[in-house]
Amino acid sequence: MWYLRYPIEGGGTIVVGTTRPETMLGDTAVAVHPEDERYTALIGKFVTLPLTGRRIPIVADTYSDPEKGSGAVKITPGHDFNDFEVGKRNELPMPSILDETASIWLDEIAHELRDIDGLSSIDFVRSLEGMDRLEARKRIIEELERLEHIEKIEPHTLQVPYAERGGAIVEPRLTEQWYCDAATLAQPAIKAVEEGRIRFEPQQWENTYFAWMRDIQPWCISRQLWWGHRIPAWYGPEGSVFVARTEDEALAQARAQFGADVSLTRDEDVLDTWFSSALWPFTTLGWPDKTAELARYYPTSTLVTGFDIIFFWVARMMMMGLHFMDDVPFRTVLIHGLVRDERGQKMSKSKGNGLDPLDLVAEFGADATRMAICALTGPGRDIKFGRKRVEDYRTFITKIWNAARFCEMNGVKPVEGFDPAQVQSVLGRWLLDETAKAASAAKAALDSYRFDEFAGTCYRFVWNVFCDWFLELAKPAFAAENTPEQAEIKAVTAHVLGTILKMMHPVIPFVTEELWQSFGYGGSVAQSAWPVAVAPQNAQAASQEMDWVIRLIGEIRTIRAEMNIPPAQLVPVLLRDAAPESLARAERWAAVIGRMARVDSVAALQGEPPKAAALTVIDEATLVLPLEGLIDIGAEIERLKKEIDRLGKEIDKVERKLGNADFVARAKPEVVEENRDRLTSFTHDRARLQAALARLSAA
């Protein structure tokens, strides 16, 4: 920061601070705060600008901060945003002293240069013409030191804007540009949101929108680019401007003004990118012609975009749509978060944590990439995204593909005229009921813009219900020899598979279309009707029965895993205090239970359970697994105790680490997150093993 002494007419000096001494050539005033008692008597007086000898006033303006520097600031309206506002308030001249290359340019101040002995140095100033401003800065400082106009120099930290592409320091420069009266255009757009004709989802983003729109400034729509929509303005020989839709119209205006044909030159600027983008909702549909597409698709229903361009794009489209089409361009604005890396950090080249979607598509497929993003997209929340997420959903899509192959191998084909309401089998009615629930939940999620819930609903239904349970439960029916039940289960399977393909087509379109065509459902899945949730007859009874069977198998599997029973070892299962309906269910599904839970028998238990047994409760019944002869109970108890003790030590270690505020503050975020995940995992495993130990101890 250079502190410069400006001589005051009548005697004395006033000190101003600057980080850009070269801009003093364009100074048009010195500003002081109107309540700063040090300078009250100087307001209205003039100073002589060193080097140039120009006479400039001392003005009162609240922009000057009495607590900062000397309390007096030089005002260069042509090369500083804040100074420009001061210049407007005080009606100051605004000369430019830098050209388009940021070199010294004296055309606008040359006529004001005055040669005042001991104060100015006109020959020196003229020698700066065409010199880069950083080189000129060095020369000016040297000259000011020679003329004894520098009071002091202090280190100073400030923010400097750099051009993203070229890396040069960006210098403000006053130029003539075209502006749009944004405040007038904004009023109908504000009203449209206030009245609910356009709504934001989530709604809190309305606050961001209103904050921008209610304090909107004139919109500079000129851009000095090589491409874009040309500004529709033409200039006459003496500088007159003619704004028109076409050059012929501009020539006609000029002819009317001059009384003869004249040569016009079109403005070389193009419209701001956001101005052109704001026209997108209707110009892409043939506007200004009244096309069928415009009538059909304007306004559209939903705009999906990021919060960072609510003002730059969303608001501009609203303003332009209401102005030119007299209607809003869309009904809902759905705001999503930013895509960040797995640790929640913003992706950047410098950190090297960015992901190229094309690389992910090449490695994992477009469908897996698309579904991973969909599954992580909550309302307005940022997305923690990484390769592992995409890989997981590639596994899910492979699951769908393999399930479809299994169906194909078992002769599953679409059945024309299939009526879900006529299905008789318990398994078929259960699956159709689960399908109806999933389709209803998926539609509700999409209607409420909960894409994460939509993906989760599809994932759980396809993986858990259809693949893990139904296809396993249906294997006996598939293996039967031309029975009515087999035909019905195949028809149900084809119907549900088709529903899955329809339901998931918005998020994994390539796989679903391929399977749709392969199974011969007809036409394109994209053009088929969205699945309607229709529950079959007696759906509740079927669901209760299958829910019981699935829970029974799940409990047996859990006990086997906790007790460390070898997978090849078949076990007997006893049901104590079971109702007749439960025993009947166990008998009807005995073959399936035996195959899926590795059970050799299911029987009712009268009296007390054997001493060496694992027990759990399923509804009114007690599930008993005799353990004698299956495992060494004493050895298993010791194994569980050791593992529980080991996990306890790991939990203590991680808890101490996370309880250390210094560690949490200094460690990398990914390391802290990793330790939190480990703590959750250790705690869950210990609870599971403690439950197993309790069973064995009771036995």
N, C-alpha and C positions, 0 to 999 in steps of 0.2 A: 504494500500500500504506500503510494507516494503522496505526501502532503505538500500541496503547492500553494504559494502565496500569490493571490491576485490583488494588484494595486487598486485601491478605492479612489475614485475621483474626489479630490479635496484633501487627500492625505490618508495614510494608514493602509493596512492590508487585511484581507480576509483569507483564512486558510481553508482549503477544500482537500478532501482525500479522494484518490482514484486508484483503481487497479489497471486502468487502460489510459495512460497519459496521452496516447495519440489521438483519442477522441476529443481532447480539449480544443482541437482545431474547429470542431463543430459545436462548441458550447454556445448556448444562446441565453443563459441566465445562471445565477447562483441562487439556490433556494435555502431558506432558513425557516425554522418553525415559527409561526406567528406568535407563540407564547414564550419563545426563548429570549429572556431579558438581555442576553449578551448582544443580540443583534437587532433588537426592536428599532433602535435609532437608525439602522442602516437600510431598513426596508424602503424601497423606492429609489435608492441611490444606484449609481452605476460603478462598475469596475472596468478596468482595461485588461482585456484578455492577453496574457503574455504571448510572445512570438508573433501573433497576428495583428495586435494593436486594435482589435475590434472592441466596440463599446457594448457591454451587455448589462442588464439590470440585476439587482438583488430583489428577489420576490419572496413573498411569504407563502408557504405551502406546508401542509401537515405531513407530507411525504418525508420531510427532513426530520431525522430523529435526534433530539438534543443529547441523548445518552450515547450516541454512536459517533466515533471519530471526533471531529471538531464541531459537529452540529451543523455545519454548512456543507452543502453538496453541489457539485457542478451539474448542470442540466444539459444533456445532449439528446434532444428529442428524436433526432434522426437515427440514433444507434443504441437505444436502450428502451425496453418496454415500459418501465416505470417512468423514465424521463419523458417518454412520449405522452403519458397521461398528464404529467405535470405541465408539459407544453400546451396541451389542449386546454387545461383549466386556466392557464395564464396567458393564452393567445400568443405564444412565442413562435418565432420562425423555426423551421425544422430542416435546416440544410443537411445534405449528405456529404461526407468527406471521404467515403470509401466507395470504390466502384464494385462491380460484380465479382472481381477477383480478390476483394479485400485489400486492394492497394490504394494508396492515398490518391484522392481525386479532389481537385480544388475549384472546379468550375462554379460551384454554387456559392463559394465564399470569396472568390478572387477579387470581386469588385469592392469588398469591404476591408481588404487588407490595408493597414495604415502603418506608416513608418514613423515610430515614436522612439526617439533616441533613448537607449537604456531599457526599453520595455519590449520593443518588437524586433523581429529579425526577419523581414519580408524575404530577402534573398534566400535565407536558410529555408523558410517555409516552401518557397517555390522549388527548391532543390529536392523536396520530398515527393514531388509529383511522380506518380507511377511506382513508388517504392512500396514493397510489402509492408503491411502495418506493423509487423513484429520488428523488422529492421528499422522502420521509422520510429518505433518506440524507443529503441536504444539511442538513436540520434537526438530525439527530442529531449530525453532525460539529460544527455550530455549538454545540450544547449541551455536547458533550464538551469543546470548546475553552473554553467558559465555565467548566466545572467543573474544568479543567486535568487532564484524563485523557488527552490526546493527547501522546505522547512525541515523535513525528516523523512526517513524511509523505515517502514516496519514490516516484519514478516506477517503474512495474512493468508488464511486458508479460505478458499471460496470454491463453489461449484462451477465448473466450466462445461458447457455443452459441447460434445464432440459429434461430428457426423458419423453415422454408423458405418457407412461404406468407405468413405475416403479417409476418415480418422482426423480430419482437420477441425480446428476449433470453429464453432458456428458463431458468426458475427451478425447481430441484428442490423438490419438496414431498411430504412424507410423507402418503400416503393409504392407505385400506384397499382391497386388490385381491384378486382370486381367483388362486390359484396352482395349478400342476399339478406333481406329483412327477416331474419330468423324469428324475431319476437312476434311479428304478425303471423307467420306460419305456425308458430308454436301453440297459439291459443286454441285452435280447433283440436290439435293433437292432445293437449292437456285435458280438454273437456271430454274427449273420447274415452280416456282412462277414468276420469272422475265419474262419468256416467255408466261405466261398466261395459261399454261397447268393445273395448279392448281390455283384457285382464292379463296380469302377470302371474306366472306360476313358477316358484312360490310368490305369494302376494307381496312379501316385504320388499321385493325389488321395485315396486311402485315408488317407494321412497327415494331410491336412487334416481329413477326417471324424473320425478317431480323436482328434485333438487337441481338437476341439470336444466330442465325446461323452464322453470320459473325464474331462473337467473341467467337466461340465455343472452349471448352477445351477438352482434352482427356477424354473419357467417361469411368468411372469406372463401370465395369459390374459384379463385384464380389459381392455376398451378402452372409452373414452368417446366412441363414435362414434354417428352417427344411423342406421346401418344395420348389418346383420350378424345372426348367430345370438345371440339373447338368452341371457344367463347363466341356467341353469335353477335359480334360487334365489329363494325367496319369504320375506318377513319378516313375523313376527307383530307384534301391537300393542306388545309390550314388548321387541322386538328379536330374538327367537328366529329362527333361520334354518332353513328347510326346503328341502333339495335333492332334487328329484324329476324324473322324466321328463316329467310333465304337471302342470298346475295341480291337477287332481282328486287326484292322488297327494299333492301338497303339502298340500292341504286335509285329506286323510285323516290325514296325519301330525300336523297341527295339532290336529285333533279328538281324536286319541289322547292328545296331550299336555295339552290344556286341558279335555277332557271336554265340549266344546261347539264348535259352529261359530264360527269367528272370521274376521275380514276379513284377507286377506293382501295384501301389496304386493310385486310382482315387482321384482327388481334391474334397474335401468335400463341397466347395462353390457351390452356384447355381447362375444362371444368374439373373441380375437385373430385377425386375418386369417389368420395362418399356422396357427392351430389349425383354422379352418374349411377352409383349403386342404389341410391334412394329411388330411382325410377324403375328398378328391376321388377317389382311386382306387376306392373302393367305394360311396360315397353316390351317385355319378352313375350307378351300375349298379343302383340300386333297393334297396340295403341300408337297413334291416335285413331286408327281405323276401328270401327265397331265390329270386331271379329267374334266368331263363335267361341273361340278359346277365351277371349276376354270376358264374355258373358258367363262362361262356365266356371272359370277358375279365379275370378276376382269378385269379392275378396276370397282369399284362401282361409283355411281353418286355423292352422297352427304354424307359428314360426319357432324353430328350435335354434337357439344361439347361446353364446357365452355372455356373461355379465359385463365383460370388458368392452363390449361394443354396443351397449344399450343406447348410449348417446350418439355414437358415431354412425351407427347404421339403423338400428331399430327406430329411434326417434325420427331420423330423417325420412325413412320410408313412410312413417305415419304422416308426417307433414306433407310430403309430396302426394301421397295417395289421396288425402283429404282435399288437397288443393286442386289436383287435376282430375280425380275420379269422383270427388264428392262423396267418398265412402272410405272406411278404414281398409287397409290392405290385408289385415288378418284379424282373427277374433281373440286368439290366445298367443302370448309370448312365453314360451317355455325356456327358462334359464337353467343351463347346466353349469357345473363347476369346471375348473381347469383340470387337465390331465397331468398328474404329477408322477414322480417315480414311486417305487415301492415303499420308500421311507417318508413320503409326503413332501419331498423337496421338488421345487420347480425344475423342470428339465432345462438344461442349458448346455451349450457347446463347451464352455469353459470347465464345467464339472464333469463332462463326459458321461452324463447320466441320461442322455436322450435316447429315444427309441424311434426308429424309422418304421412306420406302419408297413411299408412295402417289404422290408426285411422280415417282419413278423408274418406277413401273408405268404412270403416265399417259403418260410420254414414250417409254419403251423397251419396255413390255410386262411382264406378270407373269412370263412364262417367262424372259426375258432377265435380269430382276432375280434370280429364283430361282436360275438356273444360275450367275450371277456369284458369288453367295454360296456356293453349293455348291462351285464350283471353288477357292475360296479357303479352305475350311474344312479345315485340317489338324488332327491330333489334339492338342487342348488349346491350340493356338496362337491368338493374337489375329489378327483379319482386317484387313488394310489394304484398305479398300473405298472406291471412288470412282465417279463417273459414267462415267469412261472405261472402267472394267471392264465396266459394264453395257452400254455402247455396243458394246464388242467382241463380247459374246455376242449382242446383237441381230443383229449382222452374221452370226454363226455360224448363228443360227436362220433368217435370211433365206437363207443358203446351203442349209440343209435344204429350205426351202420351194421354192426355185428348182430344186433337184435333183429334188424330187418332181414339179414341173411338167414338167421335161424328160422324166422317166420317163413321165408321163401322155401327153405329146405323142407319145411313141414307142410307144404302145399297151401299156404295161406294166400288167398286171392280175394279181391273185392267181389261181393255178392250183390248182384243187381236186385233192388227191391228189398234189401235187408231192413227190417223194422226192429229197432232196439227194444221197443215196448213189448215184443212177443218173446223175448228171451226167457227161458225157463230155468236154466242151470244157476246154482248159487254163485259159482265162480264168475260166470258171465255177467250176472246182474250186479255183482259187487264191482267188477271192473268198469262196467258202464256207469255206475253211480260215481265211482272215483273219477272217471273221465269227465262227467258232467260237473263235478265240483271243481276240477282243475281248469276246465274251459271257462267256467264262471269266474273263478279267481283271476285267471289270466286276463280276461276282458276287463274286469274291474281295475286291475293294475294298470292296464293300458289307458283306460278312460281317465284315470287319475294321474297319469304321467309318471307312475312308479315303475320305471323300466327295470330297476333292480328286483322288485317284487315279481314282475312278470317273468324275468329270467329264472328267478329262484323257484317260482311255481312250476314252470316247465321242467326245470332240472330235477326237482324232487319227484314229480309225477313220473317222468320218463325213467329216471334211474332207479328210484326206490319201488314205486308201485308197479310199473309196467315190466321193467327188466328184471329186477331182483326178486319180485314176488310173483307177479302174474305168470310170466313165462316159465318159472320154475314150477308153480302150482299146476300149470296147464300141460306139463310134459306127459302125464298119464293119459290125458284126453287126446293129445296129439298122437300118442303111440297106439291108441285103440284102433280096432279094425272096422272102419266104416260104420261107426255108431252114430245115432242122432246127436248125442252129446258132442262127438268129435266135430261133426259138421257145424254145429252151433258155435262151438268155441273158436273154430277157424274163422267163421263169419264175424264173430265179435272181435277177434284179433285184428282182422282186416279193417273193420270199421274204426277201431280205436287207433290203429297205426295211421290210418288216413287222417283222423282227427289230430293226432300228434303232428303230422306233417303240415297241416293247415295252421295249427296253433303256433308252431315254431318257424314258419316260413318268414315272418318279418325279420327274424334275427339270424337264421342260418339258411338263406335262400338257395344256395347252390346244392347242398346235400338234400334238402327237402324236395327240390324240383327233380333231382336225379332219381330219388327213390319213388316219387310220385309217378314219374314216367315208367320206371322199371316195373312197378306193380300194376300198371295199367288202370289207374283210377280215372283216366279220361281228361282231356284238355290240359290246362296248366293249373298248378296249385295256386298260382298268383291270382287266377281268375275264378277260383272256386269260392263258395260262400264261407264266411267265417263260421266255425263250429258253434252250434247252438246247444246250450246245456239242457239236456232232456234226461231226467232220471227214469229208469225202468220201473216196472211194477214190482211191488214188494222189495223195494231197494233197501229199506231200513233193516228188514230181517236178514237179508243177504249180507249187508255190511256188518251187522252185529256178529254173525257167524264167522265171517272171514277175518274180522278184526280179532276175534278170540283165538282162532287158529294161528294167526300171524304172531300174536303176543305170546302164545304158548311156545311156538318154535323159537322165538327170540329169547325168551327166558331160559329155555333149555340150552341154547347156544351160549348165552352169557355165563351160566353156571359151568358149563364145560370148559370155557376159556379161563374162568377164574380158578377153577379147580385143577387146571392143567391136565385135563383128561385127553389122552391121545386121540387124534381125529379118527383113526381107524377103529377105535374101541366103541362098540355098540353098548348103549346103556338102557336099563329099564326105567320107566317113568311111572310114578304112582300119583293118583289124585285122591286126596283125602277131603271128605266133606263136600264132594262135588255134587251139584244138582244133576238131575237126570238129563237135562238138556246139554250140559257140559260133557257128560259121559257119552251122550249120543253123538255130539260133535267130534269128540276124540275118536269114536269108532268109525264115523263116516270118513274122516280124514287120516286114518291110521297109516295108510301107505305113504301119504305125502309127509306126515310128521316123521315117520321112520326114515324116509330118504333124506329130508332136509335137515333134521336135527340129529341124525345118527342114533336113532332109538330103535330098540328091538321089540318093545311092547309098551302099551299104555293101558293101565288097569286101575280100577278103584281100590283104595286102601281102606280096610276096616281096622279100627284100633289105632294104636300108637305107631308112629314111624320108626324105622330101624334106627339104632343109635348112631351108626356111621352113615349120615345122610346130609345132603344139602337141601334146604327148604326155602321156598319163596311163595308168595301169594299171587294168585291170578283170579280176580273177582272173588267169588265165595269159596273157592277151592284152595287147598294148600298143595303146591307142587313139590313132590318129594323125589330126589335123585339119590338112591342108595349108592354109597361110595365104597363100601367094603369090597375089597378084591380089585377095585379099579385103580386106586392110587395108594401110595404109602402116606397115610394121613399125617403121621408124625413128621416125616421128612418134608411134606408139603407145608405144614405149619411153620417149620424152621425156615424154609425157603421164603415164605411170605414175610416172616418177621424180619429177616435180613434185608429183603428188598424194601420193606417199609422203612426200616432204619436208614438205609442208604438214601432213599428219597427225602427223608426228613433232614438229613445233613445237607443235601443239595438245596432244599428249600431254604434252610437257615442261611446258607452261603449267599444265595441270590437275594434274599430279603435284606441282608446286611448291606449288600452292594447297592441295592435300590434305595435303601434308607439313608445312604450317604449322599447328602445334598451336593457335595463337591463332585462326586462321580457323575451324578445326573446332569450337573451343569457343564462339566468339562468333556465328558465322553461324547463320541459321535452319536447323533440321534439314532442311527441304525443299530448301534451297540446297545443303547438303552432299551430300544424296542425289542431287540433279540432277547435280552434278559427278562423282560416282562413276559414274553411268550414262553420262555423256559419255565418261569415260575407258575404260569397257568397250567402248563403241561405236567409239571412235577406234582402240583396239587391235585389235579384230576386223577393221575395214576395212583397216588397214595390213597385217595378216597376209595378207589375201585378195589385196591388190594386189601384195605382195611375191611371192606364189606365181605370179601372172600374169606379173610381170616376169621371174621365173626361167624360165618357159616360153619367153617371147619371146627372152631372152638366149641360151638354148640353141639356139633356132631360128636 
